[in-house]
Amino acid sequence: MPDTIEFLKTRRSVKPREMSGPGPSPAELDSILTIGARVPDHGKLTPWRFIVFEGDARARAGDVIAAVFARHHPDAPVADIEAEKRRLLEAPLVIAVVSLTKPHPKVPAWEQELSAGASCMNIVSAATALGYGANWLTGWYAFDRDALEGLGLKPEEKLAGFIHIGTATKPSEDRPRPALAEIVTRF
């Protein structure tokens, strides 16, 4: 158990631009997704699902994102539109965690959304434990209905995040963490 505690104490995100291949093998991806589905889920509602972007699917998703960006910004420079096309290309694997709340008399939507967030964190932790770099990101396109529809989300679904996974190309720098004295109170 101490190894798990030390892992959790030292886990850090890796920027997608600091990732390359290889990404997880099919068996490792199955493990990551299995762990992503093993989160608190009051009422057994499964208020999340996953979309896997790998290979050419990352570029196709980038085309969707860039087309929506271009419609919203008709005067945008070509370089900006090209940058939008590369949104999901830096890491060899991106997993979108989709949140879908379901009406339930005992499980409010907020609790279901938190379950999707827990799924994101489990995916990040699983990928990191397997030796990969991982980063949970959103971006404007995670909240834009046209972009979400183009990526396959239904109108009632939200995006909890895009988890970028790949091999870290350099050691990740830690960031300052809050002192417990600043964030902990006792009741």
Secondary structure, 3 states (H helix, E strand, C coil): CHHHHHHHHHCCCCCHHHEECCCCCHHHHHHHHHHHCCCCCCCCCCCEEEEEEECHHHHHHHHHHHHHHHHHCCCCCHHHHHHHHCCCCCCCEEEEEEECCCCCCCCCHHHHHHHHHHHHHHHHHHHHHCCCEEEEECCHHHCCHHHHHHCCCCCCCEEEEEEEEEEECCCCCCCCCCCHHHHCCCC
